[in-house]
């Protein structure tokens, strides 16, 4: 029993050290490997990071954004790295189409495809899942909703998207971006945020009208006008 407890303790410590290791500018170290033309070593490091960072929820956003972005950059100069990402995408797609995936599978698939520029495939996969495994699609739609809106898939939008809820999300994101820009003193972020916010709200109003939710469209217009009157957008 004592040996078993010791083994469990060592395993726990090992996992904690792995997460701590990832926290210490791990991606910066990979950048250095790339700069020194250690491409194979960098690819191994990306594989390790992508796998191990699943163990720590706080690293999720980094894993599915900065990590993948840097990985794609490596893939442009070292083809095996891009081939690996394509393989990862295909593996997840096959699982999802067979009804064997879960929300994490679809989230990773969506993120990988975004960086390797296969958004159209992600949407097509979601549509196929929605047809064959509707209950699973219902749990994946959060990650596909931007694709649904951008592609003007009105039937899917009517089924899965609440325009007013999406407006409140847009407003929250804008406030978060403005807060970050104030802290970092990057004034240009304000104007960028304004432009994106206005565009997204306009598209959301159009979507609400297209799917027969005129009351929601009118409500969004009122909420938008009230919000802007209290927090003027820069022109």
C-alpha angles and dihedrals in degrees: 000000000000091000090049092051090047091051092050091048092050091048090051092049090047092053091048091050090050091055091044089050090054090052093059101083091286093162090050088057090052089052088056091052090053092047088053091049092247090141100156091048090049091051091052089051091052090051090051094047094048092051100040097043089066086075092066118055092201089066095053097096092047092047093054097041121022094027094051093042091054090044091055090049089055089048091059091062099027111043096198088066091056091044089055092054092048089050091050090051093049093048091054093044091054092050092049095047089050091053092245100111132093137205093282090052092053093043091054092043091051093048095047092048091049090059096042090047099246099127091132090059091050091054092046089051092050091050090051091049091047089056098044103028108023095168091056092045089056089060093046100046094092089068094043100044096096090052090048092051096044092048091048091233092170098177091055092041092054090052101044111019130079105197095202092051089049091051091054089050090052091050092049091049091050092051090048091051092047091049091052092047091051091052093047094038093230100148093182089068089068094060092043091051091049094053094047092045094051092047094049093047091049091051091047092053090049090049093050090052093047093054092049098258099126093152089056091048091052091046091053090051090053094046091047093050092048092047093049092047088059096038110028117212116234114247 
